[in-house]
Amino acid sequence: MADKQEQLLNYIESLPSGERLSVRNLARDLDVSDGTAYKAIKRAEILGLVETRPKSGTVRTAHKPGVPRKAVTLASLIESLGLTLLEGADYAETPIGPVLLGDGSLEQFERSVAAAGGAPLCLVGDRPEILHEAASRGLNIIATSGTLVNQVQLAIAAENHACVLSSEQDSLTLLGLLRAEVSGECRKSRDDKVSNWMRMPLYLYYNDIVADWHRLFRPIFSLCSKCAVVDDDLNICGTVDAINALAATPSRKISSLYSAGGGCFVTDEDTSMQDLADRMIAEGSATAYITRDNTLYGMITSNDVLRYYQHSGAGKPPSSASGLQVIDRDRQAGRNVYTVDIPETENRSDTLFTVLVTAVRQHCEELFGKTCLLESGTFYCLNINGASGELMVSSEIINNTFAGCTAEAEIYNDAENYARCIFIVSFSGDGAANPKGV
């Protein structure tokens, strides 16, 4: 499978700039399954070989000669993703190579390393044999899901001049974060769920003893003043206060110490990080326990929130209609494309209308060099509830006359259109409305 993936990547790399790709066509052309083609395209995205563009799909990217792509180093990942450096500080400035997931058999991993070439970055969870192999080969390693790396493995990595990092996120989540780093994207606060940033939960069973609390929580009790207590089904049934645990004898039963039902900050996995951060700040909580169908699933600490803010640039006020940013301008066709961040508001239809009006007026005045008046128009809301976060806005002149023009604008993303309008625009001032620069 690894050899086939390399063949697919080589094929994608050989495509001319601007060539469109799809899973179905790639699978058909190279006689592979749709799943294999999908994985190859996703890996090509991480490597910067392709990108997804609105209304264009996935295309082969252009790489201008003499203009190197942004190098993402291990040191930059440590800073932006809040990784822990375990070994190899002297090698932290090394740019990351191909990213390998150590989630298959050892034989598959060895073939992947041989096919990747260069200095791959290995993401590996609780797989000691793969971690040992990666360290022996001198690969840079990120131990995911809070996996412990023993001193022998660290010594082997040091001997082979490798850097070893640790992350609380699982390998697939971290792979998505790495993709955002390589592409220069930034996660949007309202779309980023706690499941992308949580770590494995620390908890006590109701029939544990206080010595178990010391083993798990004492190193971080300042962040976990109240730790969760669960039953046999991992349902949270109460909390243990750190002060009470420190005062109790190590052999005392947790069942005689915990407080049932109260004091534990709990939220579900679909909560956005922005909303969770707001709640944690408002309630003065340093730890949140994450549930899936009422079962304990993960935890978020204040340090995880800091990592999220550092990586995403969250916390900035959401853009309004005046925050339109031009990303494509075609004067000959009379079309501009913008991006805008739509906040989650109760009056979302008003927000969408304002964005469309602003886009058309801004486009017309830029194109014709005249003050524009919107005489009349028709506004269609197609899916108000889904319209939030970063969206695309297009404005196109579809009929240009001496006194004015007709303009069509829409708000959309890759998935669907959310709103559309058609405006009748008139020009103030004398002279024909000839587009500037055309």
C-alpha positions as CSV (number, residue, x, y, z in Angstrom):
1,M,0.0,0.0,0.0
2,A,2.8,2.4,0.8
3,D,4.4,1.8,-2.6
4,K,1.1,2.5,-4.3
5,Q,0.7,5.7,-2.3
6,E,4.1,6.9,-3.5
7,Q,3.1,6.1,-7.1
8,L,0.0,8.1,-6.7
9,L,1.9,11.0,-5.2
10,N,4.5,10.9,-8.0
11,Y,1.7,11.0,-10.5
12,I,0.0,14.0,-8.8
13,E,3.4,15.8,-8.7
14,S,3.8,15.2,-12.4
15,L,0.6,17.0,-13.3
16,P,0.7,20.5,-14.7
17,S,-0.2,23.4,-12.5
18,G,-3.9,24.0,-12.4
19,E,-4.9,20.5,-13.4
20,R,-8.0,19.4,-11.6
21,L,-8.2,16.2,-9.6
22,S,-11.0,14.1,-8.2
23,V,-11.0,10.9,-6.2
24,R,-13.1,9.1,-8.8
25,N,-10.9,10.1,-11.8
26,L,-7.7,9.4,-9.9
27,A,-8.9,6.0,-8.9
28,R,-10.0,5.2,-12.5
29,D,-6.9,6.5,-14.2
30,L,-4.5,4.6,-11.9
31,D,-6.7,1.5,-11.2
32,V,-6.9,1.9,-7.4
33,S,-9.8,2.0,-5.0
34,D,-11.5,5.3,-4.1
35,G,-10.2,5.0,-0.6
36,T,-6.6,4.7,-1.8
37,A,-7.1,7.7,-4.1
38,Y,-8.7,9.8,-1.3
39,K,-5.7,9.1,1.0
40,A,-3.3,10.1,-1.7
41,I,-5.0,13.4,-2.3
42,K,-5.2,14.2,1.4
43,R,-1.5,13.4,1.7
44,A,-0.8,15.6,-1.4
45,E,-2.6,18.4,0.4
46,I,-0.4,18.1,3.4
47,L,2.7,18.2,1.2
48,G,1.4,21.3,-0.6
49,L,1.0,19.6,-4.0
50,V,-2.7,20.3,-4.4
51,E,-5.2,22.7,-2.9
52,T,-9.0,22.9,-2.8
53,R,-10.4,26.1,-4.4
54,P,-14.0,27.3,-4.2
55,K,-16.1,26.2,-7.2
56,S,-12.9,24.7,-8.8
57,G,-12.4,21.6,-6.6
58,T,-9.0,20.1,-6.0
59,V,-6.2,21.4,-8.3
60,R,-2.5,20.9,-8.7
61,T,-0.8,24.0,-7.2
62,A,1.8,26.2,-8.8
63,H,5.2,26.4,-7.4
64,K,7.1,29.4,-8.7
65,P,10.7,28.8,-9.5
66,G,13.0,30.5,-7.0
67,V,10.2,31.0,-4.5
68,P,10.4,28.2,-1.8
69,R,7.4,27.1,0.0
70,K,7.1,28.1,3.6
71,A,9.3,25.8,5.7
72,V,7.5,24.4,8.8
73,T,10.1,23.4,11.3
74,L,9.7,21.2,14.4
75,A,10.4,24.3,16.5
76,S,7.4,26.1,14.9
77,L,5.2,23.1,15.6
78,I,6.3,23.2,19.2
79,E,5.3,26.8,19.5
80,S,2.0,26.7,17.5
81,L,0.6,23.4,18.6
82,G,1.9,23.3,22.2
83,L,4.0,20.2,21.8
84,T,6.3,19.0,24.5
85,L,10.0,18.5,23.6
86,L,11.3,15.2,25.0
87,E,14.6,14.9,23.2
88,G,16.7,16.5,20.5
89,A,16.5,20.2,21.2
90,D,19.5,20.7,18.9
91,Y,17.5,19.4,15.9
92,A,14.3,21.3,16.5
93,E,15.0,23.8,13.7
94,T,14.8,20.9,11.2
95,P,12.0,21.4,8.5
96,I,9.5,18.6,8.7
97,G,9.6,16.0,6.0
98,P,6.9,13.7,4.7
99,V,4.4,12.8,7.4
100,L,3.9,9.1,8.2
101,L,1.3,7.6,10.4
102,G,2.6,4.7,12.5
103,D,-0.8,3.0,12.8
104,G,-0.3,-0.1,10.7
105,S,2.0,-3.1,11.0
106,L,5.7,-2.8,11.5
107,E,6.2,-4.2,8.0
108,Q,3.9,-1.5,6.5
109,F,5.8,1.2,8.4
110,E,9.1,0.0,7.2
111,R,7.9,0.1,3.6
112,S,6.4,3.6,4.1
113,V,9.8,4.9,5.5
114,A,11.7,3.4,2.5
115,A,9.2,4.9,0.0
116,A,9.1,8.3,1.7
117,G,12.8,9.1,1.5
118,G,14.3,12.2,3.1
119,A,13.6,12.7,6.8
120,P,10.0,11.7,7.6
121,L,8.1,12.9,10.6
122,C,6.4,10.0,12.3
123,L,3.1,10.3,14.2
124,V,2.8,7.3,16.5
125,G,0.6,6.4,19.4
126,D,0.9,3.5,21.8
127,R,2.9,1.3,19.4
128,P,6.2,0.7,21.2
129,E,7.6,-1.4,18.3
130,I,7.0,1.3,15.7
131,L,8.3,4.0,18.1
132,H,11.5,1.9,18.6
133,E,11.9,1.4,14.9
134,A,11.4,5.2,14.1
135,A,14.0,6.1,16.8
136,S,16.5,3.5,15.5
137,R,16.1,5.0,12.0
138,G,16.7,8.5,13.2
139,L,13.2,9.8,12.3
140,N,11.7,12.8,14.0
141,I,8.8,11.6,16.2
142,I,5.6,13.0,17.7
143,A,4.3,10.6,20.3
144,T,0.5,11.2,20.1
145,S,-2.4,10.6,22.5
146,G,-0.1,11.3,25.5
147,T,1.9,8.2,24.8
148,L,4.8,7.8,27.2
149,V,8.3,7.5,25.7
150,N,10.7,5.6,27.9
151,Q,14.3,6.5,28.6
152,V,15.6,3.7,26.3
153,Q,13.6,5.0,23.4
154,L,14.8,8.6,24.0
155,A,18.4,7.4,24.3
156,I,18.1,5.6,20.9
157,A,16.6,8.8,19.4
158,A,19.4,10.9,20.8
159,E,22.1,8.5,19.5
160,N,20.6,8.8,16.0
161,H,20.2,12.6,16.1
162,A,16.4,12.6,16.1
163,C,13.9,14.9,17.8
164,V,11.1,13.4,19.9
165,L,8.0,15.5,20.7
166,S,4.8,14.6,22.6
167,S,1.2,15.6,22.0
168,E,-2.0,14.9,23.8
169,Q,-4.0,14.8,20.5
170,D,-4.5,11.6,18.6
171,S,-2.6,11.0,15.3
172,L,-5.5,11.8,13.0
173,T,-6.4,15.1,14.8
174,L,-2.7,16.1,14.8
175,L,-2.5,15.3,11.1
176,G,-5.2,17.8,10.5
177,L,-3.4,20.4,12.6
178,L,-0.2,19.8,10.7
179,R,-2.0,20.2,7.4
180,A,-3.2,23.6,8.5
181,E,0.3,24.6,9.5
182,V,1.8,23.6,6.2
183,S,-0.9,25.3,4.1
184,G,-0.8,28.4,6.2
185,E,-4.4,28.1,7.1
186,C,-5.8,29.0,10.5
187,R,-8.7,27.3,12.2
188,K,-11.8,29.3,12.7
189,S,-13.0,29.6,16.3
190,R,-16.6,28.8,15.8
191,D,-16.0,25.7,13.7
192,D,-13.3,24.1,15.8
193,K,-14.8,21.6,18.2
194,V,-13.3,20.5,21.5
195,S,-12.8,17.0,20.1
196,N,-10.0,18.4,18.0
197,W,-8.1,19.7,21.1
198,M,-8.9,17.4,24.0
199,R,-6.6,15.0,25.6
200,M,-7.1,11.6,27.1
201,P,-9.1,12.0,30.3
202,L,-7.7,11.5,33.8
203,Y,-10.3,10.1,36.2
204,L,-10.8,7.8,39.2
205,Y,-13.2,4.9,39.6
206,Y,-15.5,5.2,42.6
207,N,-13.9,2.1,44.1
208,D,-10.3,3.4,43.7
209,I,-8.2,4.6,46.7
210,V,-6.6,7.9,47.4
211,A,-3.2,6.5,46.4
212,D,-4.5,6.3,42.9
213,W,-5.3,10.0,43.0
214,H,-1.7,10.8,44.0
215,R,-0.5,8.7,41.1
216,L,-2.6,10.4,38.5
217,F,-3.4,13.9,39.7
218,R,-0.9,15.1,42.2
219,P,1.6,16.3,39.4
220,I,-1.2,18.5,37.9
221,F,-3.5,19.0,40.8
222,S,-3.3,22.8,40.4
223,L,-5.1,22.3,37.1
224,C,-7.5,19.7,38.4
225,S,-8.7,21.0,41.8
226,K,-11.7,18.8,41.2
227,C,-11.2,15.5,39.4
228,A,-13.9,13.3,37.9
229,V,-15.0,10.1,39.5
230,V,-16.7,7.5,37.2
231,D,-18.7,4.3,37.5
232,D,-18.0,1.1,35.6
233,D,-19.6,2.5,32.5
234,L,-17.4,5.6,32.5
235,N,-20.4,7.8,33.5
236,I,-19.3,10.7,35.7
237,C,-20.9,10.2,39.1
238,G,-19.1,12.9,41.1
239,T,-15.8,14.7,41.9
240,V,-12.9,14.5,44.4
241,D,-11.6,17.8,45.7
242,A,-7.8,18.1,45.6
243,I,-7.7,19.5,49.1
244,N,-9.6,16.5,50.5
245,A,-7.5,14.1,48.6
246,L,-4.3,15.6,49.9
247,A,-5.6,15.4,53.5
248,A,-6.8,11.8,53.3
249,T,-4.8,8.7,54.0
250,P,-3.5,6.9,50.8
251,S,-5.5,3.8,51.6
252,R,-8.9,5.5,51.9
253,K,-11.6,4.6,49.4
254,I,-12.6,7.2,46.9
255,S,-16.2,6.1,47.4
256,S,-16.1,7.6,50.9
257,L,-14.5,10.8,49.8
258,Y,-16.1,12.0,46.6
259,S,-19.0,14.4,46.2
260,A,-21.8,13.0,44.1
261,G,-23.2,15.1,41.3
262,G,-21.6,18.5,41.7
263,G,-18.6,20.6,40.9
264,C,-17.5,18.9,37.7
265,F,-17.3,21.0,34.6
266,V,-18.8,18.9,31.8
267,T,-19.6,19.5,28.1
268,D,-20.1,17.4,25.0
269,E,-17.6,16.8,22.2
270,D,-19.4,19.0,19.7
271,T,-19.0,22.2,21.8
272,S,-16.9,24.8,20.0
273,M,-13.6,25.7,21.6
274,Q,-14.6,29.4,21.6
275,D,-17.8,28.6,23.5
276,L,-15.9,26.4,25.9
277,A,-13.3,29.0,26.5
278,D,-15.9,31.6,27.3
279,R,-17.6,29.2,29.8
280,M,-14.3,28.2,31.5
281,I,-13.4,31.9,31.9
282,A,-16.8,32.9,33.2
283,E,-17.0,30.0,35.6
284,G,-13.4,30.1,36.7
285,S,-12.7,26.5,35.8
286,A,-9.3,25.2,34.8
287,T,-10.5,21.8,33.5
288,A,-13.5,20.6,31.4
289,Y,-14.5,17.0,31.1
290,I,-15.7,16.1,27.6
291,T,-18.5,13.5,27.1
292,R,-19.9,11.5,24.2
293,D,-23.5,10.2,24.8
294,N,-23.0,11.0,28.5
295,T,-19.9,8.9,28.7
296,L,-16.5,10.4,29.6
297,Y,-14.5,10.8,26.4
298,G,-11.7,13.4,27.0
299,M,-10.7,16.5,28.9
300,I,-9.6,20.0,28.1
301,T,-7.3,21.9,30.5
302,S,-6.6,25.6,30.5
303,N,-3.3,24.8,28.8
304,D,-5.2,23.2,25.9
305,V,-7.2,26.4,25.6
306,L,-4.0,28.4,25.4
307,R,-2.7,26.1,22.7
308,Y,-5.9,26.5,20.7
309,Y,-5.8,30.3,20.9
310,Q,-2.1,30.4,19.9
311,H,-2.7,28.1,16.9
312,S,-5.9,29.6,15.6
313,G,-5.6,33.3,16.4
314,A,-9.1,33.0,18.0
315,G,-10.5,35.6,20.2
316,K,-10.3,38.3,17.6
317,P,-13.7,40.0,17.0
318,P,-15.6,38.4,14.1
319,S,-15.5,40.2,10.8
320,S,-18.5,42.2,9.8
321,A,-19.7,43.1,6.4
322,S,-16.9,45.7,6.1
323,G,-14.3,42.9,6.5
324,L,-14.5,41.7,2.9
325,Q,-11.1,40.6,1.6
326,V,-10.5,40.3,-2.1
327,I,-9.0,37.0,-3.1
328,D,-9.6,37.0,-6.9
329,R,-10.2,39.9,-9.3
330,D,-11.1,39.5,-13.0
331,R,-11.7,42.9,-14.5
332,Q,-12.2,41.6,-18.0
333,A,-15.1,39.4,-16.8
334,G,-16.3,42.0,-14.3
335,R,-16.1,39.6,-11.3
336,N,-14.6,39.9,-7.8
337,V,-14.4,37.1,-5.2
338,Y,-14.0,38.0,-1.5
339,T,-13.8,36.1,1.8
340,V,-15.7,37.2,4.8
341,D,-16.2,35.8,8.3
342,I,-19.9,35.7,9.1
343,P,-20.6,35.7,12.9
344,E,-23.3,33.6,14.5
345,T,-26.1,36.1,15.1
346,E,-29.8,36.0,15.6
347,N,-30.4,38.4,12.7
348,R,-28.3,36.3,10.2
349,S,-30.4,37.3,7.2
350,D,-29.7,40.9,7.9
351,T,-26.0,40.1,8.1
352,L,-26.0,38.3,4.8
353,F,-27.9,41.1,3.1
354,T,-25.5,43.6,4.4
355,V,-22.5,41.6,3.1
356,L,-24.0,41.3,-0.3
357,V,-24.8,45.0,-0.6
358,T,-21.3,45.9,0.6
359,A,-19.7,43.5,-1.9
360,V,-21.7,44.9,-4.9
361,R,-21.2,48.5,-4.0
362,Q,-17.4,48.0,-3.3
363,H,-17.0,46.1,-6.6
364,C,-18.9,48.6,-8.7
365,E,-17.1,51.7,-7.4
366,E,-13.8,50.0,-7.8
367,L,-14.6,48.8,-11.3
368,F,-16.3,52.0,-12.7
369,G,-14.7,54.7,-10.5
370,K,-18.1,56.2,-9.8
371,T,-20.4,56.5,-6.8
372,C,-23.0,53.8,-7.1
373,L,-26.6,53.8,-6.0
374,L,-28.5,50.5,-5.5
375,E,-31.9,51.3,-7.0
376,S,-33.6,48.0,-6.4
377,G,-32.9,44.4,-6.0
378,T,-34.1,40.8,-5.2
379,F,-32.6,38.9,-2.3
380,Y,-32.8,35.2,-1.9
381,C,-32.0,33.3,1.3
382,L,-31.3,29.7,0.5
383,N,-29.9,28.3,3.8
384,I,-29.6,30.9,6.6
385,N,-28.9,28.5,9.4
386,G,-25.7,27.1,7.8
387,A,-24.3,30.5,6.9
388,S,-21.5,31.2,9.4
389,G,-17.8,31.2,9.7
390,E,-15.5,31.9,6.7
391,L,-17.5,32.1,3.5
392,M,-16.9,33.2,-0.1
393,V,-18.7,36.2,-1.7
394,S,-18.7,36.8,-5.4
395,S,-19.9,39.9,-7.2
396,E,-20.4,39.9,-11.0
397,I,-21.5,42.5,-13.5
398,I,-24.0,40.8,-15.8
399,N,-25.3,43.8,-17.8
400,N,-23.5,47.2,-18.2
401,T,-25.3,50.2,-19.6
402,F,-24.5,53.9,-20.0
403,A,-26.4,54.8,-16.8
404,G,-25.7,51.8,-14.7
405,C,-25.5,48.1,-14.5
406,T,-27.0,44.9,-13.2
407,A,-24.9,43.1,-10.6
408,E,-25.3,39.6,-9.2
409,A,-23.8,38.5,-5.9
410,E,-23.9,35.3,-3.8
411,I,-22.5,33.9,-0.6
412,Y,-21.3,30.3,-0.6
413,N,-18.7,27.8,0.4
414,D,-17.6,24.5,-1.1
415,A,-20.7,22.8,0.1
416,E,-23.5,25.0,-0.9
417,N,-24.9,28.5,-1.7
418,Y,-26.4,30.4,1.2
419,A,-27.8,33.6,-0.2
420,R,-28.0,35.4,-3.6
421,C,-29.1,38.8,-4.8
422,I,-29.5,40.7,-8.1
423,F,-29.2,44.5,-7.9
424,I,-30.0,47.3,-10.3
425,V,-27.2,49.8,-9.9
426,S,-27.1,53.4,-11.1
427,F,-24.1,55.7,-11.4
428,S,-23.9,59.3,-10.2
429,G,-21.9,61.8,-12.3
430,D,-21.5,62.4,-16.0
431,G,-20.1,60.1,-18.7
432,A,-20.4,56.5,-19.6
433,A,-19.7,53.8,-17.2
434,N,-16.6,52.3,-18.7
435,P,-14.7,49.9,-16.4
436,K,-11.4,51.2,-15.3
437,G,-8.4,49.5,-16.8
438,V,-10.5,47.6,-19.4
